[in-house]
């Protein structure tokens, strides 16, 4: 036993302290620990039956007002929910903790205070906000990204709302805004800050905030979040944008492979079928593509499709898209062949969420279209309307749908979080 323990210690020393760590935290199916859920692909637990019909007056279990405004989605852990918000008049960016059953606020922590630095005299893009990221959790801490004081920072907050550490990633030249979300892998929290001044992807020790690895990025604006996917027999940290598709070792930041196959500015998070990643972007060209995940650099197929902001879904060899311009689309993942298109109406920023064979897609006017993930034809289930605007991606857990909606009240914008369920 001693000999084995000593050998294991040597392995830890040789591989480095980065890899002598606990496994990536796992969660129950009723939790939603980071952007796009535990699967990191927008796929909710299939063994639930969330409602397919609701309105402003029907199906609402609770609706709670939020201080400030933001476009970030909530995360769910146990009986609590966490999301970020910002109030420009109070010059404050918050992490807010809510009770999952009632929507009641448990605590609100001011993560940053200070001037909101603009480009010219306005927020650069109406699709952006000063709180557009989704938090992440390891079960013991909540991690948040904010643009503040002309830089991007990642912070860790404990379960009682106390700030444990803050780390500046890099200076940030704001262009369209900032909205990249952190993610957790093994003992790291990983965050990115691509921008015109030269960005970075950083792996931070999630206990201390110390930099474990750092990789500099091109001097180009980009808005995608780092996503960890298991492909070609290993975990790969994928980052798209800056005209590149980049695969890194998530524990060390080592480059597995890097190739063209993405546009300059990307927003979406890539899904996978285990062999390919599927990238999309909208500037300077429209673009959806399949890139082999084996390091060959092969772009298997590419289409001239404008899928700029909402992320895609992959199910059983087919991609399902909600295009910015209000069109739903199904593409065969292996070939890029379009199976069908259908007009949903409105403009989309939020990404769709898959539950079993149902897709929930919410447009900017807070209308949610529910349709089947069926490659043969578009199969509409229902359309549901709330009052206000929605830019944040909904979260679906335990048979409930959580939607962040902004309303204009007394000439001011006010956010609400809705909890929608059967029997509400």
N, C-alpha and C positions, 0 to 999 in steps of 0.2 A: 504494500500500500504506500509506504514512504517513497519507494522508488518511482511508483506511478505519479505520486503527487509532485515529486521533484521534476520528473519529465514534463508534466503538464505546466509547471512553473517556467521551465526553460522555453517551452513553446510560446507561452505568453510573452516572455521577454524578447524572443526572436521575432515574433510576428508584430510586436509592439503592444503597448498598453491599449491601443485602440481596439484590438480584436479580443482581448482578454476581458470579456464583458458579458453582461446578461443578454438574453435574447430580446428581440423587439417585443414590447408589451403586446399582449393579446387582450381582447375585450369581448363582452357578451354581445349577442346579436341585437340587444336593445340599446347599445352604445353607438355613438357616431364620433370617433375620436379625432378626426382631422378632415381636411378638405377632401371631398368626394367619398368620405366614409372609409372604413377599415380596408376595404378592397382597393382604395385609391382610384376607383374607376366609375364612381357614381352608381354602384349597384347596391341596393338595400337588401336586407334579409328577405328571402322569398317566402318564408313561412309566416306571413302576416297578411292582413286584408285591410289596408287603409281605405278610407272612403273614396269613391269616384265622383261623388256629387256633393257640392256645398255652395254656399252663398254668404253674403255679408251677415245674414240672419240665421242661416241653417247650417248645422254641422260645426259651429265654432264652440269648442270646449272652453277656451279662454282667449282673451286678447289683452296684451299688456303693453302700455306705452313705454317707450325707451327714451332716456335722455340722449340728446344728440342725434346724429344721423350717420349712416354707413351703408355699405353694400356687401359687407362680409356676412357669411352664413354662420349660424350657430353650430356648436358641437355639443354632444350629449354624453354625459358620464354619470351613471347611477341615477340619483334623483335630482341632479343639477344640470343646468344648461349654461353655456358660456358663449359670449359674442362681444365684439368690439364696437365702439361708437366714438364719435367726435363731435364737439361743439365748438364752432369757430368763435362765437361770441365769448365763451368762457375760456377759449384757447386751451382746451383740454381734450385728451384722447383717453378713453376709458376701456377697461375690461369689465364687463358686467356679468354677474352670476345670478341666474334666475332659478326658482323652484320649478321643476319639470311638471308637477301635477297642477299647480295653480298659476304659474306665471309670475308669482310674487318675487320681487327683487330681494336677494339675500345680502349682497354687497356689491359695491361698485368701487373699483380702484382706478385712480388717476395714474396711468402709466407714464404719460408725458404732459407737461404744461409748457406753454410758450407760444410764440408767434407762429402762425400758419403761413409759411412762405409760399407765395403764389408765383406763377409765370405771368408777368404783366399785371393786370388787374382782375384776373378771373381764375377759377379752377380750370385747368387745361382741357378737360374733357367731361361732358355731362355724364358719361358712363363711369366716371371715377368719383371717389369720395376720399375724405381724409381717414377713412376706416374701411378699406375695401378687402382686407385679408380675412381669412378664416383662421381661428386659433387651432392649436394642436395640443394634445395631452399625452402624457405617459402614464396616467393614472395617479400621479403624485403631484404634478405641476401642470400649469397651463402656460403654453408658449405663444407669444404674440409678436407680430411684425408691425412696425409703424414707420412711416416717413415722418421725421421730426427734426427740426433744427438743421435742415438741408442735408440730412443723412438718413440712412435706414438703420434701425436698431431692432434687435431681437431681445425680448425680455422673458424671464420666467417668473411666474406668480404662483404662490402656494394655494392650497385649497381654501384658505381663509381670506385670501385677497392680499397677502403681503408680498411685496416684490422681493424676490430672492437674488436676482442678478439682472443686469442689463449689459448688452454688448453691442457696440457700434460695428456694423458690417463694413460700411464704406460711405464716403460722401456720395450724394445722389443728385444728379441734375434732372429735375422733374420735367417731363415732356408731356405725356398724356395723363400721368398720375402714377400711383404705385399700388399694387394689389397682390403681390406674390405671397403665398401662404407657406408657413413652415411645415415640416413633416418630421416624424420621429423614426429613427432606425437604430436598433440595438441601444447603445448608451449615448446616442447622439441626437441632437435636434439639428436639422439641416435647413438652411435658409439661403435665399438668393436675392440679388439686387442689381440686375442688369440695368445699365443706363448709359447715356451718351458720354459721360465722363470716364467710363471704365468701371464695370461692375465686378461681381464676384459671386461664387457659391462657397458657403462656409459650413463646415461640420463643427458644431459646438458640443462640448461635454454638457449633457443636459442637467447634471448636478451642479456644476460649478460655473458654466458659461465660458470656460476656457476654450480657445481655438485649438481644435485637434488637427484639422486640415483646412486649407484654403486654396481655391483655384480662381485665378483672375479670368475675367471674361472680356470679349471685345468691347470697344467703345461704341456701342450701339444701343438704342432704346429697345426694350423688350419687357414683356409683362407675364410670361409664363411662370408657373410654380414648379419646383423640382418634384418629380414623381418617381417612386421606387417600384419597379415592376420585375417579376421573375420571368426571365426569358432566356432561351438558349442554355438552360440548365443552371442559371445563376441569377442572383439579385443584381439589378442594374439601376443606377440612378440616372434618369433620363431628363435632359433639359433641351428644349427646342427654342429656336429663335436665334437672332444675330447671324442669320444665314446658315446655321449649323444644326445638326442633330448630334448631341453629345451624350455618350454613355460613360459614366464614372463608376468606380467601385465605391459604394456608399459608405464603407467604413474608413477608407483612406483618401478618397478623392482622386485616386489613380485613374488615368484615362484608359478605359477598355477600348473604345473606338470613337471616332468622330468623323462626320461626313457632311456633305451638303444634303439638301432635301427638306429644308425649312426656309421660310421667308425671313426677312429682317425682323419684323415685329410680329410676335405671336402672343396669344393670350391663353389658349386652350391647354389642357393637360391631356397627355396622350394615353389612349387605351392600347391594349395589346391582345393578341390571340395566342401569345406564347412564343411566336416565331417572328412577328413583325410588330413594329410600333406604327401608329397611324397619326400622322402630323397634319396640322391645318393652320392656316394663317390668312391674312388679308391685306398685308402691305409688305412690299410694293406690288405684289400680285396675288390673285386669288389662288388658293392652293389647298388640296387634300392629297395626301400621298401615303403609300405604304413603304416602309423602309425595313429591310431585313435586319434582325437584331443579332446576327451572328458576327458582326464586325466586318462583313464584306463590303459594306458601303453601298450595296445594291438598292436602288430605288425601284421597287417591283412594279409600281404603277403610280401615276399622278393624274389628277383631274383639275380642270379649271373651275373649281367650285368655291364660292365665297363662304367659308365656315370660319369666321374670324374670332368671335368671342365665346359662344357656347361650346363647351367640350362635347366630344362625341361619346357614344356608347357602343360597346361590342358585345354581341350575344350570338352564340352558336354559329360563328362564321359570317356574321353580317354586322355592318355598321349602321347605326341609327343617328341621324343628325337633325338638329333644329337650327336652320340657318338664320343668320341675323335678320334677314328680310322677311321672316315669318313663314318659311317653307320647311316642312318635314321631308326627310329623304332617307331612303334605305339603299345601301351600297354593299355589294358582295365583297367581303374582305379580301379574298384571294385574288380577284381579278380587277376590282375597281368598277365593275359594271353596275350601273344604276338600275335598281329593281323597280323603284317607284318614287314619285314625288307627289306631295299634297300640300295645298296652301292651308296654313293654320290661321294666318292673320296676325297683324301687329308686328312689333319688332322685338327681337330676343337678345337679352344679355345673359340671363341666368341659364345654367346648364340643365339638361334633362336628367331625371333620376329614374332608374329601372327598378321595378318591384315585380318579381316573377316574370310574367309576360306583358306587364303594363308599363308604359312610359308616361311620366308626368312631366309636362313641359310648360313653364310659366313665362309669359311674355312681359314686357315692360309695363303694360296696362293692368297687371295683376290678374290676367285671365290664364287659367291653367287648363290646357288640353290634355286629356287622358286618351291614349291610343295604344293599340296592341303592337308588340314587337313581332310583327309578322312579315316575313320577306316577300310574301306573295302579293299583298295588297295593303293599302292604308285602311285600318279598321278603327274608326272613331268610337270611343267609349262614352266620353262626356266632355263638356266644356263648363267651366266654373269661374265665376267672376267675383272678385273682391274690389273694394273701392280704394284706389290709390295707384302707386307705381311700385314695381318690383324689379330690382337689379340683382338681388342676392339669390343664389341657388337654394331651393327648398331642401329640407332634410326630412326623411321618412323613416320612422322607427316605431316599433311596437304598435303598428296600426294607426299611427297618427302622422299628420303632415304639418310641418312647421314652416311658415312662410313669413318673411320679413317684408313689410309694406310701408311705404312712405306716403303720408297724406299732407295736404296743405290745410292748416288750421290757423285762423287769425293771421293770415298772410305769412305764416312761418311753416317750415317743413318739420313734421313730427313723424318719427318711426314707431311702428307697432310690430310686435311679434304675435302671429296668430298660431294657435294650436287647434287643428281641425281633426275631428275623429268621428267615428260612428256613434250616434247617440248624443252628439253635441247640440 
